[in-house]
């Protein structure tokens, strides 16, 4: 048989419910600190309690929701200090992978991450596809390092960053900034410039961090005004 056969993508009801809730968190439909009523979700999605409960367990393991006594499940919240910690660790680990990748990466692999970046240009800026493209870009160059243990740690950090990327991309011009910063990373790989690729990664992720820190401060000021008003 000459035609390539693609494997069937099988999804359970639990998988579908998990994907729907995760998208809602990442895209800001469910806000940080918001209570997620599981009974309401079963009605909205037309499913039983079991797949919703299974989805919540998976999301809690990923750090996207938290179970609180007498409150139920709420969307995760982070302080400015926690956000800085997440991004600073992510920068160090991605730089580590990139430095290793610089030693062994092929031109074909560089072409692949360039294709990842190019594919993002055709996606709506705030769409799930754009954010998936960004995730794929970072994960692909880290995978090319062969640092599998480091990538296991990064997988958790990338998941926790998703909601903050949605905020970042909602700001005018930031999506184009991302594409440009990715291009700098790609060029540094082509030049086998370890320090250049580390600097490009740091510049790119620090911009996301600073933007979200400003957002945290703005939201806090609004809450204080509502409380005192």
C-alpha positions in Angstrom: 0.0 0.0 0.0 1.7 3.2 -1.2 -0.5 5.7 0.5 0.6 6.7 4.0 -2.0 5.8 6.6 -2.3 8.2 9.5 -3.2 6.8 12.9 -6.8 7.3 14.1 -7.0 10.0 16.7 -9.2 8.5 19.4 -10.6 10.8 22.2 -12.6 9.8 25.1 -15.3 12.0 26.6 -12.9 12.7 29.5 -10.3 13.9 27.0 -12.8 16.2 25.3 -14.0 17.7 28.5 -10.4 18.2 29.7 -9.5 19.9 26.5 -12.6 22.2 26.6 -11.9 23.3 30.3 -8.2 23.8 29.6 -8.9 26.0 26.6 -11.4 28.0 28.7 -8.7 28.6 31.3 -5.9 29.4 28.9 -8.1 31.8 26.8 -9.4 33.6 29.9 -13.0 32.4 29.9 -12.4 31.2 33.4 -10.4 33.9 35.3 -7.7 33.3 37.9 -9.4 32.6 41.3 -12.8 31.9 39.7 -14.7 29.0 41.1 -15.6 26.3 38.5 -18.9 24.8 39.3 -18.7 21.2 38.2 -22.5 20.7 38.3 -22.9 23.6 35.9 -20.2 22.1 33.6 -22.0 18.8 33.3 -25.2 20.6 32.2 -23.3 22.9 29.8 -21.3 20.1 28.1 -24.1 17.5 28.3 -21.9 14.9 30.1 -22.0 13.0 33.4 -20.0 14.0 36.5 -17.3 11.4 35.9 -15.5 12.9 32.9 -15.7 16.4 34.5 -14.2 15.0 37.7 -11.5 13.2 35.8 -10.7 16.4 33.8 -10.4 18.3 37.1 -7.9 15.8 38.4 -5.7 16.2 35.3 -5.9 19.9 35.4 -5.0 20.0 39.1 -2.0 17.7 38.4 -0.9 20.3 35.8 -1.3 23.2 38.3 -4.1 24.9 36.3 -6.8 24.4 39.0 -6.7 24.1 42.8 -9.1 22.2 45.1 -9.9 24.4 48.1 -11.8 23.1 51.2 -15.4 24.5 51.5 -15.0 26.1 48.1 -14.4 23.4 45.5 -12.2 23.8 42.4 -10.8 27.2 41.5 -8.6 28.5 38.6 -5.0 28.9 39.7 -3.7 32.3 40.8 -0.1 33.4 41.0 1.6 36.3 42.7 4.1 38.5 41.0 6.8 36.6 42.8 5.6 33.2 41.7 5.2 34.5 38.1 8.8 35.8 38.1 10.0 32.4 39.5 8.2 30.5 36.8 9.6 32.6 34.0 13.1 32.9 35.4 13.4 29.1 35.7 11.9 28.7 32.3 14.6 31.0 30.8 17.4 29.2 32.5 16.2 25.7 31.3 15.4 26.9 27.7 18.8 28.5 27.6 20.4 25.2 28.8 18.6 23.2 26.1 19.4 25.8 23.4 23.1 25.8 24.3 23.2 22.0 24.0 21.2 22.1 20.8 23.6 24.6 19.2 26.3 21.9 19.4 24.3 19.2 17.5 21.4 20.9 15.6 21.3 20.3 11.8 20.2 22.7 9.1 17.1 20.6 8.5 16.1 20.9 12.2 16.6 24.7 12.0 14.4 24.7 9.0 11.8 22.9 11.1 11.7 25.5 13.8 11.6 28.2 11.1 8.6 26.4 9.7 7.0 26.4 13.2 7.4 30.2 13.3 6.2 30.7 9.8 3.0 28.7 10.4 2.1 31.1 13.3 1.9 34.0 10.8 -1.2 32.4 9.3 -3.1 32.0 12.6 -5.4 34.5 14.2 -3.3 36.3 16.9 -5.3 35.3 20.0 -6.3 31.9 18.7 -5.5 28.5 20.3 -3.5 27.7 17.1 -1.2 30.7 17.5 -0.4 29.7 21.1 0.1 26.1 20.1 2.5 27.2 17.4 4.5 29.2 20.0 4.5 26.2 22.3 5.6 23.9 19.5 8.4 26.3 18.5 9.9 26.4 22.0 9.4 22.6 22.6 11.0 21.7 19.2 14.3 23.4 19.7 14.5 22.1 23.3 13.8 18.6 22.0 16.7 19.0 19.6 19.0 19.2 22.5 18.2 15.7 23.6 17.7 16.9 27.2 14.7 14.8 28.0 14.8 15.2 31.8 14.9 19.0 31.4 12.0 18.9 29.0 9.9 17.0 31.5 10.3 19.9 33.9 9.7 22.4 31.1 6.4 20.7 30.1 5.0 21.7 33.5 6.2 25.3 33.2 4.9 25.7 29.6 1.5 24.5 30.8 1.4 27.1 33.6 2.5 29.8 31.2 -0.4 29.3 28.7 -2.9 31.6 30.4 -0.3 34.4 30.6 0.6 34.0 26.9 -3.1 34.6 26.1 -2.9 37.9 28.0 0.3 38.8 26.3 -1.0 38.1 22.8 -4.2 40.2 23.5 -2.0 43.3 23.5 -1.6 45.0 20.2 1.7 44.3 18.5 2.9 41.6 20.9 2.2 38.7 18.4 4.5 40.4 15.8 7.1 40.9 18.5 7.0 37.2 19.2 7.5 36.3 15.6 10.5 38.7 15.3 12.0 37.4 18.6 11.7 33.8 17.3 13.5 34.9 14.1 16.4 36.1 16.2 16.5 32.8 18.0 16.5 31.0 14.6 19.3 33.1 13.2 21.4 32.5 16.3 21.0 28.8 15.8 22.1 29.1 12.2 25.2 31.0 13.3 25.8 28.4 16.0 26.0 31.4 18.4 25.4 30.0 21.9 25.5 33.4 23.7 23.3 34.9 20.9 20.6 32.3 21.3 20.6 32.5 25.1 20.3 36.3 24.9 17.4 36.0 22.3 15.5 33.6 24.6 16.0 35.8 27.6 14.9 38.9 25.8 11.8 37.1 24.4 10.6 35.6 27.7 11.4 38.6 29.8 9.1 40.7 27.6 6.3 38.3 28.3 7.1 38.4 32.0 7.2 42.2 32.2 3.9 42.6 30.3 2.1 40.2 32.7 3.6 41.9 35.8 2.1 45.2 34.6 -1.2 43.4 34.1 -1.1 42.0 37.7 -0.5 45.5 39.0 -3.3 46.9 36.9 -5.7 44.3 38.1 -4.7 44.8 41.7 -5.3 48.6 41.4 -8.7 48.0 39.9 -9.7 45.6 42.7 -8.5 48.2 45.3 -10.5 50.9 43.6 -13.7 48.7 43.6 -13.2 47.9 47.2 -12.7 51.5 48.3 -15.2 52.9 45.9 
